[in-house]
């Protein structure tokens, strides 16, 4: 996976949600990560509980994928008819179980209500779930490189390696606010130096970066730090979408903040699309990222349109209805761009299909609004 220079962007956002710490259900060891600003492995909001369920599903999907791969290899090499039949039955059972897990993950990704503002008085927006990753220990691998390649004592750098491990652990559970985004960028910037010291200049590292597909739950593994960087960018964009969806969309301030964060998410997805190639997972492929960019821009445009609708009861003059008609048409057009995504294989992995169907129906609603406003203008 190739990589361009690090982007620079604003990380403002509003955090809404209660924090109830439950140490018995923590998914990671937080002896160090819990002390890092922007991460809280004990956070028990509805969104974090949903992410914890997603993490467990990802692990179950990984196990089923490994069983399936083993069965397929055994089926291809065995020549015994009875064993081949038994393996075929096992393959059928495992494939069925894997599909059930993927369907459950798909339903979870389609459930956007947990990410919305508590008022629940507006049309729900579509956020994107974060990619999950396994814990990773840099100390053993990097200590070996420090000793064999740089000919220095690894113990001298043990504190710094522990700190790096803590930050890597913390990015698994970032807060869904600006502090979480800052944490992801902090680790992203550290990776620039890590790549130069331990993945180049003749140094050989056996570290594998493993991330789960946000949409399908299937794990992908690469040695390149570029994959780690790309996954961080994806999660940064995902947090922006969750911050946007959590805004109160019945107020002008909330709509403005939502539009701003959806635009930032679109910018990060665009950077990811332009800067990375050969993505090993569906959620980071070009067709998927194109769909996500259009989806975020369409939702940002809708927020701006909803701001106009807030003024509708106060304004009745001719230019206002012209503006309403124009904006409704723009929103409808931005939504229509997404419709071909239904026909592209693997885009969304089925996870966001139901959400996009709702998007398509709203296109017709907006078209009717354009006609209504146009009729009002002609009648005047």
N, C-alpha and C positions, 0 to 999 in steps of 0.2 A: 504494500500500500504506500503510495507516494504522498508527499506532504509539502505544502508551501509554508511561507513564514507565518508566525503566530498573528492572529487578528487582534485588534484593539477595539473594544466596544464597552458601552456603558452597561452596568449591571444592576440598575435600580429596579425595584419591584416591591409590591406590598405583600405582606404575609398575613394571612387570616387563618385561624384554626386554633383549637385548644391543644395543649401539650400535657399528656398524661403519661408519666413514665412507668413502664412495666418491665422490670428487669428480668422477670421469669421467662419472657418471650423474646428477649433480644436475640437477633440472628447472628451477631458478630461479637467477638471479644473486644471490649471497648476500654481496656486498661490504659491505652494511649489515645485512641481515636476520640473518646468521649471528651478529652480535654481540648480538642481542636475546634476553633470557632467555625461555624458553618456546618457542623456535623453533629447529629444526635442519634446514636443507634437505639435509644430507648424511646424515641418519639412515637406516640401511639395515637396520632390523629387518624381519621377515617382513611385518608390518603395513604398514610404509612402502613396501616393494616392491609390495605389493598396491595401495596407493593410487597409486603411480607408474604402474602398469599401467592403473588406472582413469582416470587423467589422460590417458594416451595414447589410450585408447578414446574418451573424451569429445571429444577433438580430431578423431578420425576421424569420429565421429558428426556433429559440427558441419559438417565438410566435406561429408559426404553429404547432410545436410539442406539446405545451401546449393545444392548441385547439383540436388537434387530441386525446390526452390522455383524455381530458374531455369528448369528444364525445364518445370515446370507453367505458368509464365508464358508461355514460348515456345509451348507447345501451345495455350494459350487465345487467343493473338493471331494465330497464323499461319493462313493460309487455303489454303496449298499442301498438297495431299493427300500428296505424297511426303514432304515435310518433317514433316508431322504424324505419318505412320507411323514415321519414324525417331525422332522425339521420343518417341513412345509406347513404342518398344522401349527407348530409353534410360531412360525413367521406370520401366519394369518392372525393368530391371537395377539401377538405383539403389535402388529400393524393396526389392529382394531383398538388396542389400548392406547397406542400413540395418538391415533386420530381423536379419541375421546378427550385426551389431555389437551390436544391442540384446540379442539372445539371449546373446551372450558376456558382456556386462555383467551380465545377469540371473544367469547361472551364477556369475559372480564374487561378486555380492552374496549369493548363496545359500551360498557357501563360507565358513562361519563358523569353521572349524577353526583358521585362522591367528590368530584373536583369542583363543583359549582358553589356559589355563594349560598349561605344558609337561608337567605330570604326565599329562594326558589320561585321568584315571581317573573322570571324572564326565560326566554328560549335558551336551553343549555348550550354552551360552547364545547368544542371538541378539543381536549388536551391530548398529549402524547405521553405514554408511559415511559419510564426510564429503562435503560438497558441495565441488566444485572451482571455482576462479575464475581468470580471466585476470589477468595483471599490469596494474596501473593506475598512470599517472603523473599526480599532482596538480599538478606544478609549473607546467606551461604554462597550464592552465586557471585555476588559482588566482592565478597571477601577473597574468593579464589582468584578473581581477576586482579584485585589490588596486590595480592601476594605474587602471583605468577607473571603478570604482565607489567605492572608498575614497580614491582620489587620493593614494596613497602609493607609495614606491619598493619594488617587489617584491624587490630585492636585499637589503633590510633583513631580510626574512623567509626568505631562501633556506635557511639552516641548519635552520630549523624545518620548512620544506616538505620538505627532504631527510629529516629525521627521520620525518615523517609517511609519506613514501614507503617508508621502511625498515620501519616498523611494518606498513603495508599489505602489503608483500612478505612479512613474517614470518608473518602470519596464514594465508598459503597453506600453510605447513608447520608447524602447531603440534605440539608434543610431546603424546603421548597420556597426559598426567598432569596434576597440579594446576597446574604452571607453564604448560602450554599453555592451560588454562582461564583462568588469570589474564591471559594475553596477549590472548585473545579479548575478555575483559571490559574490558581497558585500551583496546583499539581501539574497542569498543562505546561506551564513555564519551566518547572523543574525537569520535565521530560526532555526539554531541549538540551540541557546540560548532561542529563543521564545518557541520552543517545550519543552525544559526542565523546563521553568518557568510557562508556561500557559497551557500545554497539558499533564503534568505529575504531580507527587507529590500530587495527590488528587485534583488538580485544575480542574474544569470542564468548558470547553469553548463551546459555541454554535456557534462559527464561522464556516461558510461554505465556502470552497474554490471552486470557479466555474471557469472552463476553457472550451473553445470551442475546439472541435476536429479540428485540422489543415486541415484535408482532407475532412471531411464531414460537418463540421459546427455545429454538434449536441453538445449541452452543457453537461458537466458531473460535478457532485458535490460530494465532499467528505469533511468530517470533519478533516481528517488526514493531518498534514503539509507535510507528505510524498508526497502527490499528488501535492502540491504546489512546492516542491523541484523537483519532476520529470518533471513538466511542465517547470520549469526554465531551467533544463538541456536540454530539447527538444528545447527550444528557443535559448539556447546557441549554440547548434549544427546547428540550422537553420541559425543563423547569420553567422557562419563559412561558410556555403554553399553559402550564398549570397555574402560574401566577395570574395570567390573563383570565383563565376560566373562573378563578376564584373571586374576581372583582364583582362588586355590586353593579349589575348592568341596568339598574333602574335610576341611576344618577349620572349626571354629566361627567363628574370626576371619575367614577368607576369605569365608564365607557371609554374615556380618554386613556386611562391607565391600561385597560384591556387592549385597545387598539395599538398602543405603544409596545406592549409586550408581545403581541402577535407579530408585529412588524420586526421586532428583534429576533424572534424565533425564526421567521422567514429568512432573515439575513444570515443567521448561523447555519440553517439548512442549505442556503445557497452557497455559503463558503465551503461547507462540507462537500457539496456536489462538485464544485469547481476545483477543489484542492486534493481530493482523494480519488484513487482509482483502484480497480480490482477488489472491491469490497467483498468480504467472504460471507456476509449476511444479507438477507433480503431487505431489511430495514435501512441499509446504507447504500443500496444500489441506486443507479441514476434515475430509473423510472419511479421508484418509491420516493426519492428525495424531491423529484419534480412535482409529484402529487402533493407532498407535504408543504412545499413552498407555496403552491397555488392555494392549498387549504388554509394556510395561515394568513395569506394576503386577503383571501375572500372573507375570513372572519374579522380581520382588521377593518376592511371596508364596510362590513355589516355593522360594526360598532359605531363607525362614523355616521352611517345612515340612521342608526337608532338614536344618535344624538340629535339629528334633525327631527326625528319623530317626537322627541320630548318637547319640541317647540311648536308642534303642529297645532295644539289646542290654543296657543296664544296668537298664532299668526294666521291670517286669512287672506292676505293680499296676493295678487297675481304672481310676482316673482318668486315667492316662497314655494308655490305649487310647481312652478317650473323646476326649481331646484330639487324638490322632492322627486319629481318624475325622473330627472337626470340621474340622481343618486340611486334610485331604485333600479334603474336600467344598468348602471355600473355594477351594482351588487349582483344582479341577476347574471350579468355577463361573466363576472369572476367566478360565480358558482358553476356556470355552464362549462367552463374550461375543465372542471374536474370530472365531468361525466364520462369522458373516454377512459378514465382510470378503471372503470368497472371491467373493461374488456381486456386490460393488460394482465397477463398471467402473473401470479404471485404478488402483485401490488396489493399492499395491506394484508396479505395472507388471510383475507377474509375478516380480519380483526375489526376494521373500520367500515366494513361494507354497509352495515345497517345505518351507521351515522351518515354515510354519503348518500344513501337512499333518501334520508330525511332532507339532506342538503338539496337533492334534486327536486323534491316536492316543494321546497321553499322557493325554488327558481320560478315555478309556476305562480306561486303566491305573489312574488315580487312583480312578475310580468303583469298580473292582474292589477296591482297597485299602480304600475306605470299607466295602464289603460285608464284607470279611474282618475288619476291626476290629469291625464291628457284630456279626458272628457270634461273635467271641471274647467280646465283652461279654455276649451272650445266654447263651452256653454257661457262663459263670461265674456 
